[in-house]
Amino acid sequence: MDAQTKLELEAAAFRTMQAHLQRRTDVQNIDMMNLTGFCRNCLSRWYEEAANERGIAMSKEEAREEFYGMPFKEWRDLYQSEASDAQKAAFQVAHKDAT
């Protein structure tokens, strides 16, 4: 497979994952962090970093809006729920070595 085709396939997979996560508003970021070690915010940060590395000025808020499909505050107000004590405890266990 040539490099351009590989790049296009990776981009298509990313767009599919992004659209999937935009539809799955029931999946909380803390659950993603507990299971995978990354969440929507991580993905938006990686997007921002990639843009900035290429000389494209992009803020955290702009990257989050691009990834979430709406301003982050709006998404948070509409879909994010308060983490339960169990979710918070699982996060602490999963990330105890990261601190």
C-alpha contacts under 8 A as a table, 3 or more apart, distances in Angstrom:
res1	aa1	res2	aa2	distance
1	M	5	T	6.55
1	M	6	K	6.56
2	D	5	T	5.52
2	D	6	K	6.33
3	A	6	K	5.07
3	A	7	L	6.12
4	Q	7	L	5.04
4	Q	8	E	6.17
5	T	8	E	5.05
5	T	9	L	6.16
6	K	9	L	5.15
6	K	10	E	6.15
7	L	10	E	5.14
7	L	11	A	6.12
8	E	11	A	5.06
8	E	12	A	6.11
9	L	12	A	5.03
9	L	13	A	6.15
10	E	13	A	5.10
10	E	14	F	6.17
11	A	14	F	5.04
11	A	15	R	6.18
12	A	15	R	5.13
12	A	16	T	6.18
13	A	16	T	5.08
13	A	17	M	6.19
14	F	17	M	5.09
14	F	18	Q	6.06
15	R	18	Q	4.99
15	R	19	A	6.11
16	T	19	A	5.18
16	T	20	H	6.06
17	M	20	H	4.99
17	M	21	L	6.17
18	Q	21	L	5.22
18	Q	22	Q	6.18
18	Q	67	F	6.67
18	Q	68	Y	7.83
19	A	22	Q	4.99
19	A	23	R	6.28
20	H	23	R	5.20
20	H	24	R	6.13
21	L	24	R	4.90
21	L	25	T	6.77
21	L	27	V	7.84
21	L	40	R	7.82
22	Q	25	T	6.17
22	Q	68	Y	6.14
22	Q	69	G	7.03
24	R	27	V	5.72
25	T	28	Q	7.12
25	T	79	Y	5.98
25	T	80	Q	8.00
26	D	79	Y	7.10
27	V	31	D	6.85
27	V	32	M	7.38
28	Q	31	D	5.32
28	Q	32	M	6.58
28	Q	80	Q	6.49
28	Q	81	S	7.49
29	N	32	M	5.02
29	N	33	M	6.16
29	N	39	C	5.22
29	N	40	R	6.41
29	N	41	N	7.79
30	I	33	M	4.93
30	I	34	N	6.06
30	I	39	C	7.37
30	I	83	A	7.20
30	I	87	Q	6.92
30	I	88	K	7.93
30	I	91	F	7.27
31	D	34	N	5.05
31	D	35	L	6.15
31	D	87	Q	7.09
32	M	35	L	5.21
32	M	36	T	5.57
32	M	37	G	6.80
32	M	38	F	6.16
32	M	39	C	5.27
33	M	36	T	5.37
33	M	37	G	4.33
33	M	38	F	4.75
33	M	39	C	5.51
33	M	91	F	7.19
34	N	37	G	5.98
34	N	87	Q	7.75
34	N	90	A	6.40
34	N	91	F	5.43
34	N	94	A	6.20
36	T	39	C	7.73
38	F	41	N	7.80
38	F	42	C	5.67
38	F	43	L	7.44
39	C	42	C	5.22
39	C	43	L	6.40
40	R	43	L	5.03
40	R	44	S	6.15
40	R	67	F	7.46
40	R	68	Y	7.56
41	N	44	S	5.07
41	N	45	R	6.06
41	N	64	R	6.85
42	C	45	R	4.99
42	C	46	W	6.16
43	L	46	W	5.11
43	L	47	Y	6.20
43	L	67	F	7.54
44	S	47	Y	4.94
44	S	48	E	6.18
44	S	60	K	7.61
44	S	63	A	5.29
44	S	64	R	5.14
44	S	66	E	7.63
44	S	67	F	5.58
45	R	48	E	4.99
45	R	49	E	6.10
45	R	60	K	6.65
45	R	63	A	6.76
45	R	64	R	7.49
46	W	49	E	5.01
46	W	50	A	6.08
47	Y	50	A	5.16
47	Y	51	A	6.26
47	Y	63	A	6.44
48	E	51	A	5.13
48	E	52	N	6.13
48	E	58	M	5.86
48	E	59	S	6.80
48	E	60	K	6.52
48	E	63	A	5.34
49	E	52	N	5.07
49	E	53	E	6.00
50	A	53	E	5.13
50	A	54	R	6.45
51	A	54	R	5.24
51	A	55	G	6.51
51	A	56	I	4.96
51	A	57	A	6.81
51	A	58	M	6.60
52	N	55	G	5.01
52	N	56	I	4.94
52	N	57	A	5.52
52	N	58	M	6.40
53	E	56	I	7.30
58	M	62	E	6.04
58	M	63	A	6.49
59	S	62	E	5.11
59	S	63	A	6.20
60	K	63	A	5.16
60	K	64	R	6.12
61	E	64	R	5.12
61	E	65	E	6.14
61	E	71	P	7.41
61	E	72	F	7.15
62	E	65	E	5.12
62	E	66	E	6.17
63	A	66	E	5.04
63	A	67	F	6.16
64	R	67	F	5.05
64	R	68	Y	5.75
64	R	69	G	7.95
64	R	70	M	7.94
64	R	71	P	6.97
64	R	72	F	5.96
65	E	68	Y	5.21
65	E	69	G	5.45
65	E	70	M	4.83
65	E	71	P	4.57
65	E	72	F	5.81
66	E	69	G	5.37
66	E	70	M	7.03
67	F	70	M	7.95
68	Y	71	P	7.15
68	Y	72	F	6.66
68	Y	75	W	7.19
70	M	74	E	6.70
70	M	75	W	6.54
71	P	74	E	5.35
71	P	75	W	6.46
72	F	75	W	5.03
72	F	76	R	5.97
73	K	76	R	5.03
73	K	77	D	6.03
74	E	77	D	5.15
74	E	78	L	6.11
75	W	78	L	5.14
75	W	79	Y	5.77
75	W	80	Q	7.15
76	R	79	Y	5.44
76	R	80	Q	4.74
76	R	81	S	7.98
77	D	80	Q	6.31
83	A	87	Q	5.88
83	A	88	K	6.34
84	S	87	Q	5.12
84	S	88	K	6.23
85	D	88	K	5.07
85	D	89	A	6.06
86	A	89	A	5.08
86	A	90	A	6.10
87	Q	90	A	5.09
87	Q	91	F	6.14
88	K	91	F	5.04
88	K	92	Q	6.28
89	A	92	Q	5.08
89	A	93	V	6.30
90	A	93	V	5.11
90	A	94	A	6.01
91	F	94	A	5.08
91	F	95	H	5.97
92	Q	95	H	5.31
92	Q	96	K	5.57
93	V	96	K	5.34
94	A	97	D	7.87
95	H	98	A	5.19
95	H	99	T	6.99
96	K	99	T	5.93
